[in-house]
Amino acid sequence: MHIALSNLIGNAWKYSSRTPYAVLSSGPWKRTKETVFFVRDNGAGFDMAHAKKLFTPFQRLHSDSHFTGPE
């Protein structure tokens, strides 16, 4: 769980880096019979045409030169 949340928060921060006023939030959301946790940001987003690739391993929706990773 720690690794998953670290990656989600890290990606939210990374893809919000070009936003003048970055907003990141996370927390629980109570649904009918379950509680889910979310990470939300106002970053770059993605083209919905690539939505099926979003959770496919080893896929990037933005180029490496546009959003670099940690050094």
C-alpha positions as a printed NumPy array, in Angstrom:
array([[  0.   ,   0.   ,   0.   ],
       [  2.879,   2.355,   0.85 ],
       [  4.493,   1.839,  -2.573],
       [  1.192,   2.307,  -4.426],
       [  0.364,   5.546,  -2.587],
       [  3.941,   6.822,  -2.997],
       [  3.741,   6.233,  -6.748],
       [  0.307,   7.855,  -7.07 ],
       [  1.337,  10.928,  -5.071],
       [  4.702,  11.116,  -6.883],
       [  2.977,  11.027, -10.271],
       [  0.435,  13.636,  -9.181],
       [  3.288,  15.934,  -8.125],
       [  5.329,  15.209, -11.28 ],
       [  2.491,  15.915, -13.717],
       [  1.452,  19.061, -11.836],
       [  4.956,  20.546, -12.011],
       [  4.104,  22.826, -14.951],
       [  0.925,  24.115, -13.339],
       [  1.357,  27.598, -11.82 ],
       [ -0.671,  26.637,  -8.744],
       [ -0.514,  22.882,  -8.209],
       [ -3.268,  21.304,  -6.125],
       [ -2.873,  17.746,  -4.844],
       [ -5.307,  16.038,  -2.519],
       [ -5.841,  12.54 ,  -1.211],
       [ -8.114,  10.816,   1.231],
       [-10.957,   8.383,   1.773],
       [-14.25 ,   8.53 ,  -0.061],
       [-17.193,   6.638,   1.393],
       [-19.201,   4.758,  -1.213],
       [-22.344,   2.744,  -0.576],
       [-20.75 ,  -0.285,   1.116],
       [-17.057,   0.465,   0.88 ],
       [-14.483,   3.151,   1.392],
       [-12.11 ,   3.931,  -1.47 ],
       [ -9.007,   6.105,  -1.352],
       [ -8.169,   8.689,  -3.998],
       [ -5.3  ,  10.874,  -5.171],
       [ -6.37 ,  13.9  ,  -7.221],
       [ -4.397,  16.699,  -8.902],
       [ -4.877,  19.515, -11.387],
       [ -1.898,  18.482, -13.514],
       [ -1.455,  17.657, -17.184],
       [ -4.171,  15.03 , -17.398],
       [ -4.316,  12.779, -20.453],
       [ -6.142,  12.385, -23.735],
       [ -9.133,  10.078, -23.163],
       [ -8.242,   8.344, -26.446],
       [ -5.413,   6.703, -24.445],
       [ -7.529,   5.742, -21.416],
       [ -7.144,   1.988, -22.039],
       [ -3.352,   2.369, -21.797],
       [ -3.484,   4.177, -18.464],
       [ -2.988,   1.144, -16.218],
       [ -1.077,  -1.003, -18.713],
       [  2.461,  -1.692, -17.453],
       [  5.3  ,   0.199, -19.15 ],
       [  3.1  ,   2.789, -20.871],
       [  3.797,   6.531, -20.898],
       [  1.136,   8.973, -21.981],
       [  3.53 ,  11.964, -21.97 ],
       [  7.025,  12.08 , -23.435],
       [ 10.077,  11.714, -21.201],
       [ 11.336,  15.15 , -22.242],
       [  8.077,  16.862, -21.269],
       [  7.929,  15.514, -17.676],
       [ 11.195,  14.167, -16.299],
       [ 11.411,  11.814, -13.349],
       [ 13.412,  12.211, -10.157],
       [ 17.124,  12.668, -10.623]])
